[in-house]
Amino acid sequence: MIRRVAIEKVAPRAAEIDAAGTYPQDMFDLLQELGLFTLPFPAEYGGSDSMLSSCVAVEELCRVCYNTAYLLIVQWVPFGAILAGGNPTQQAKYLPGLANGDLRAAISTTEAQSGSDVAGIRTKAERVDGGYRLNGAKIWCTNSSVADFVLIAAKIVEEGQAVTEAKRGAINLFIVERDTPGFTVGPAESKMGARGVPSCPLFLDDAFIPEENRLGEEGLGFKIVMEAFNKSRPIIGARGVGLAQGAMDLSIDFVKQRAAFGQQVSNFQGVRWMIADMAIQTEAARSLVYRAAAMVDDGITGQELAQAAAIAKAQATDTAMTVATDAVQLFGAAGISNDYPINRYFRDAKVLQIVEGTNQIQRNIIANNLIGRS
């Protein structure tokens, strides 16, 4: 069903969404109508409780439109964080709306000085009567311009305590409603890829957050963030698989339609080997992503999941970049023209190597699990 919808409804809009760089509300409405926002979550929220099914859905959508697939993911990561660390009151308040699309959310950890180093964030949450005062700034918060609330990571400090004195790792996520005084969403960045879902800076100036909007026990938010990221990484990998598959699909169609030196371009052995390598790499990445997703469905957590998720994310997104690069080469001069879609795949693939933990960080995770760290 998703493959059919992707071809008939999503693919015709993909180029326009990318070119305009504006939020595709029509695609959000389509996903909401199909009931896809709840897909990976428990049946009590109308979902299939299947990360593997979710990865297949993301792959099929990303095969034709990165941005439409992204609309699912930016909803799923906050949902997963609240499901993992929220109390029953918070879950009852936010999860049904996220599941049916009546609410939109974002999650924010990245700061100018600490992208990969979540533990090094400087945004502080100062304890005050009844809650916390948040001060600081975030960057690259995707979906924040349309979100009803944002999960913001901050270090908890005592009143008057300098943020640099905060105990390392004493981080929590805070549910910050859009209309909170002192909370501002800045203008959207002009991005190379992933252009249809805006990423914005956030500013917090003495924003008061009631204690009931702290996610999880005080000081344990870092663990919630990491678990949410681990569980979402198979989905990021699925985006890489979808992009690679889509780039290969376009390449095959293109070389079969072109002729040079008296024969069809697809008959040249060099071209055929490039296509074969695309297929080998894409299928290998798909297997790794599906394995990590199945582990989530089996309830595996902690280091074992972190390892599998890191391997899947790094391999799948590196594959997307490799396949997209070769695809541009096969398109020749047409590959750098905006009249052909392949350059969009190239730009979006580069984004995937960076977001949700750079691939260098994924390799750190893998190596640390294998050989430790002194």
C-alpha positions in Angstrom: 0.0 0.0 0.0 2.8 2.4 0.9 4.7 1.7 -2.3 1.5 2.5 -4.3 0.9 5.7 -2.4 4.6 6.7 -2.8 4.4 6.2 -6.6 1.0 7.8 -7.1 0.8 10.5 -4.5 4.3 11.3 -3.2 6.6 11.0 -6.1 4.9 13.7 -8.2 5.4 16.2 -5.4 9.0 15.4 -4.5 10.9 17.7 -6.7 8.6 20.7 -5.9 9.0 20.1 -2.2 12.8 20.1 -2.5 12.9 23.1 -4.8 10.5 25.3 -2.8 12.1 24.3 0.6 8.8 24.8 2.3 6.9 22.5 4.7 4.7 20.0 2.7 1.5 20.2 4.7 -0.3 18.1 2.0 2.1 15.2 2.6 1.6 15.5 6.4 -2.1 15.3 5.8 -1.7 12.3 3.6 0.4 10.4 6.2 -2.2 11.4 8.8 -5.0 10.1 6.7 -3.2 6.8 6.2 -2.6 6.5 10.0 1.1 6.0 9.6 2.3 8.2 12.5 1.6 5.6 15.0 3.1 2.7 13.0 6.1 1.7 15.3 4.2 2.1 18.6 2.0 -0.1 20.8 -1.5 -1.2 19.7 -3.0 1.0 22.5 -2.1 3.9 20.3 -3.3 2.3 17.1 0.1 1.1 16.0 1.6 -2.2 14.8 4.3 -2.1 17.6 6.8 -3.0 14.8 10.0 -1.1 14.1 10.6 -3.4 11.1 7.3 -2.4 9.5 8.2 1.3 10.2 11.6 0.8 8.5 9.9 -0.7 5.4 7.5 2.3 5.3 10.3 4.8 5.6 12.3 3.0 2.9 9.5 3.0 0.4 8.7 6.7 1.0 12.3 7.7 0.9 12.8 5.9 -2.4 10.9 8.7 -4.0 10.9 11.6 -1.5 13.3 12.1 1.4 11.2 14.9 2.9 7.9 13.0 3.1 9.7 10.1 4.9 11.2 12.7 7.2 7.8 13.8 8.4 7.3 10.4 10.0 10.7 10.3 11.7 10.5 13.8 13.3 7.2 12.6 14.9 8.5 9.2 16.0 11.7 10.3 17.9 9.8 12.5 20.4 7.1 9.9 20.7 9.7 7.3 21.5 11.3 9.5 24.1 8.0 10.2 25.9 7.1 6.5 25.7 10.4 5.5 27.2 10.7 8.2 29.9 7.4 9.9 30.4 5.1 9.3 33.4 1.5 8.2 32.8 0.2 11.7 32.9 2.7 12.9 30.3 2.0 9.9 28.1 -1.8 10.4 28.3 -1.4 14.1 27.4 0.9 13.8 24.5 1.1 10.4 22.9 -2.4 10.1 21.5 -2.1 13.4 19.7 1.3 12.4 18.3 0.0 9.1 17.2 -3.0 10.5 15.2 -1.2 13.6 14.0 -3.2 16.1 15.9 0.0 17.1 17.7 3.5 17.8 16.2 6.7 17.7 18.1 10.5 18.1 17.8 13.5 17.1 19.9 16.5 19.3 20.4 20.0 18.4 21.8 22.4 20.1 19.3 24.2 23.3 20.2 26.7 25.3 18.3 29.6 24.0 20.4 28.4 20.5 20.9 26.7 18.6 18.1 27.9 15.1 18.6 28.8 15.6 22.3 25.4 15.6 23.9 26.9 15.5 27.4 28.7 18.8 26.6 25.6 20.9 26.2 25.5 24.2 27.9 21.8 25.0 28.0 20.9 25.0 31.7 17.8 24.3 33.7 18.0 26.2 37.0 15.9 24.8 39.8 13.3 27.4 41.0 10.1 27.2 43.0 7.7 24.9 41.1 10.0 24.0 38.3 13.0 25.2 36.2 14.2 28.3 34.4 15.8 27.3 31.0 18.5 29.5 29.5 20.5 28.8 26.4 20.3 28.2 22.7 20.0 25.3 20.3 20.6 24.9 16.6 19.3 22.6 13.8 16.1 21.7 15.6 14.2 20.0 12.8 10.4 20.4 12.7 10.5 23.1 15.4 8.8 25.7 13.3 5.6 23.7 13.1 5.8 21.8 16.4 3.3 22.2 19.2 6.1 21.4 21.7 9.8 20.6 21.7 11.7 18.2 23.9 14.8 20.2 24.9 17.8 18.8 26.6 19.3 20.9 29.4 21.7 20.4 32.3 20.1 20.8 35.7 21.9 23.2 38.0 21.3 24.7 41.5 20.1 28.2 41.7 23.0 30.5 40.9 25.3 27.7 40.0 27.4 28.2 36.8 26.6 25.8 34.0 30.2 24.7 33.8 30.0 23.4 37.3 27.1 21.2 36.6 27.8 17.5 37.0 28.5 15.9 33.7 25.6 13.8 32.5 23.0 15.5 34.8 20.8 16.1 31.8 17.1 16.0 31.4 14.6 16.5 28.5 12.0 19.1 29.2 8.7 19.4 27.4 8.6 23.0 26.2 5.2 24.1 24.9 5.3 26.4 21.8 3.7 29.4 23.6 6.0 29.3 26.6 7.2 32.8 27.5 10.9 33.2 26.9 11.0 30.4 24.3 11.6 31.5 20.7 12.0 29.5 17.4 14.3 31.3 15.1 14.2 31.4 11.2 14.7 28.2 9.2 18.2 27.4 7.9 18.8 27.2 4.2 19.9 23.6 3.8 21.7 21.6 1.1 19.3 18.7 1.6 16.3 17.7 3.6 14.9 21.0 2.5 11.2 20.3 3.0 11.3 19.9 6.8 12.6 23.1 8.4 15.5 23.1 10.9 15.7 26.1 13.1 17.6 27.6 16.1 15.9 27.8 19.5 16.4 30.5 22.1 15.5 30.2 25.8 15.6 33.3 27.9 14.4 32.5 31.5 11.7 30.2 30.1 9.8 28.8 33.1 9.1 25.1 32.7 6.9 23.5 35.4 8.3 20.4 37.2 5.6 18.2 35.6 7.2 18.9 32.2 10.5 17.3 33.1 10.8 14.0 31.4 12.0 11.2 33.7 13.7 11.4 37.0 16.0 14.3 37.6 19.4 13.7 36.2 18.5 10.7 34.2 17.4 12.4 31.0 20.7 11.6 29.2 19.9 7.9 29.3 16.4 8.6 27.8 17.9 10.6 25.0 20.5 7.9 24.1 17.8 5.1 24.2 15.5 7.2 22.0 18.4 7.7 19.5 19.4 4.1 19.6 15.8 3.0 18.8 15.5 5.5 16.0 18.7 4.7 14.3 17.3 1.8 12.3 14.8 4.2 10.9 17.6 6.6 9.8 19.3 3.6 8.2 16.1 2.8 6.4 16.2 6.3 4.9 19.6 5.5 3.6 18.4 2.2 2.1 15.4 4.0 0.4 17.7 6.7 -1.0 20.1 4.2 -2.4 17.3 2.1 -3.9 15.7 5.1 -5.5 19.0 6.4 -6.9 19.7 2.9 -8.4 16.2 2.8 -9.9 16.7 6.2 -11.6 20.2 5.1 -12.8 18.8 1.9 -14.4 16.1 3.8 -16.2 18.5 6.4 -17.4 21.2 4.2 -18.8 18.6 2.0 -20.6 17.3 5.0 -22.5 20.7 6.4 -23.5 22.9 5.3 -26.5 26.6 6.0 -27.2 29.1 4.6 -29.6 26.4 2.7 -31.5 24.9 0.8 -28.5 22.7 1.2 -25.5 24.7 2.7 -22.5 23.4 -0.1 -20.3 25.3 -2.6 -22.4 28.8 -1.3 -21.4 30.4 -3.6 -18.9 31.7 -0.8 -16.8 28.2 0.6 -16.4 26.8 -2.8 -15.7 29.3 -3.4 -12.9 28.5 0.0 -11.3 24.8 -1.0 -11.3 25.7 -4.4 -9.8 27.8 -2.8 -7.1 24.8 -0.5 -6.2 22.6 -3.5 -5.8 25.1 -5.4 -3.7 25.7 -2.5 -1.3 22.0 -1.6 -1.1 21.0 -5.2 -0.3 23.7 -5.5 2.4 22.6 -2.3 4.0 19.0 -3.4 3.9 19.8 -6.6 5.8 21.7 -4.7 8.5 18.8 -2.2 8.9 16.2 -4.9 9.1 18.3 -6.8 11.6 18.6 -3.8 13.9 14.9 -3.1 13.6 14.0 -6.7 14.5 16.1 -6.3 17.6 14.1 -3.4 18.7 10.9 -5.4 18.1 12.4 -8.2 20.2 12.9 -5.9 23.1 16.7 -5.8 23.0 18.2 -2.6 24.5 21.5 -1.2 25.8 24.9 -2.0 24.3 23.7 -4.8 22.1 21.1 -2.6 20.4 23.5 0.4 20.3 26.1 -1.7 18.4 23.6 -3.1 15.8 22.0 0.3 15.4 25.3 2.1 14.9 26.5 -0.5 12.3 23.2 -0.2 10.4 23.1 3.6 10.4 26.7 4.0 9.3 26.6 1.4 6.6 23.2 2.3 5.2 23.9 6.0 5.0 27.4 5.6 3.7 25.8 3.3 1.1 23.3 6.0 0.2 26.2 8.4 -0.4 28.2 5.9 -2.5 25.3 4.9 -4.6 24.1 8.4 -5.1 27.6 9.5 -6.1 27.9 6.7 -8.7 24.4 7.5 -9.9 25.3 11.2 -10.6 28.3 9.8 -12.5 26.1 7.6 -14.6 23.9 10.6 -15.4 26.9 12.5 -16.7 26.1 16.2 -17.3 22.5 15.6 -16.6 23.4 14.6 -13.0 24.3 18.1 -12.1 21.2 19.6 -13.7 18.2 20.5 -11.6 16.0 19.2 -14.4 16.9 15.7 -13.3 16.1 14.3 -9.8 19.4 12.5 -9.1 21.1 15.6 -7.7 18.4 15.7 -5.0 19.3 12.2 -3.9 23.0 13.1 -3.8 22.3 16.1 -1.5 19.9 14.3 0.8 22.3 11.3 1.1 25.0 13.7 2.4 22.7 14.9 5.1 22.1 11.3 6.3 25.8 10.8 7.0 25.6 13.7 9.5 22.2 13.7 11.3 21.2 11.5 14.2 24.9 11.0 15.2 27.6 11.4 12.5 29.0 8.3 11.0 32.3 9.1 12.8 30.4 8.9 16.1 28.8 5.6 15.0 32.3 4.2 14.4 33.3 5.4 17.9 30.3 3.5 19.4 31.2 0.4 17.4 34.9 0.5 18.4 34.2 1.2 22.0 31.9 -1.8 22.3 34.5 -4.0 20.6 37.8 -3.0 22.3 36.8 -0.6 25.1 38.3 2.8 25.8 41.1 3.7 28.1 
